[in-house]
Amino acid sequence: MRELIVDRFEGIYCICEDKERKLFALSVADLPEGVAVGDVLIVDDENGTVIIDKEATEKRREEIRKKENRLFK
């Protein structure tokens, strides 16, 4: 299983980044409904499923908010 972060959408593709900063293009049609920029996705390469890791996404967004608050105070 791979963990990817949604970077952006380009037409029919969702551009994602892994922990090594490698980029991957996934078809939007293969993603769960409601995927947004910044979401953490869990990709199971064996069966081709993709799920949104809501807990990891929220944790990541909270870390970003804290960094922004420190930066702009």
N, C-alpha and C positions, 0 to 999 in steps of 0.2 A: 504494500500500500504506500501511496505517496501523499504527502501533504503539499498542497499548492495554494497560493494566495492569488486572488483575482486582481490583476493589474488594470486591465481595460478591456473594452469590447471593440472589435473592428469588424464591422459587417456581420457575417455569420459565425465569426470566431470570438472566443473568449481567450484573451492572452493572460496566462498565469505564470507565476514565478515560484520556483522551489527554494529550499534553504540555501542552495549553492548559487542562487541567483540565475539559474538557467531558465529560459523562457520556453513555454509550451503553448501551443494553440489547440484549444479544444472546441469542438463544434457546439454552438449554443444549443442546438437541438438535443445534445446528449446531457445537458445540465438540468438539475432540478429547477423547478419554477421558483422565481424570486431571487435568483442569484444576483448579487450586487458587487460593485467594486469594493475590494477590501475583505471580502468573505474568505474564510479558510475552507478549502475543499479537501475532502478525503477521496482519493481515487484508488479504487481496487482494480488493479490491472488484470487480475485473473478473470473476473466476471464482468468487467467494464462498468461497474456502478460508480456513480459520483454522488456524494452527499455533502451537505453543508455542515461543518462542525460549528454549531452555534455557540458553544461554550468557548472554543478557541477564538472564534471571531470576536466575541464580546470582550474577551481578555485582551486581545490585540488592540481593539479600538480604545479600551480604557488606558492601555499603556501609551498609545499615541496621544490621547487627550492629556495625560499627565505631562508628557514631554512638551506639548504645545503650551500648556499652562506655565511650565517653568521657563520656556523660551520667551514668551510674550509678557511676562510679569515684570 
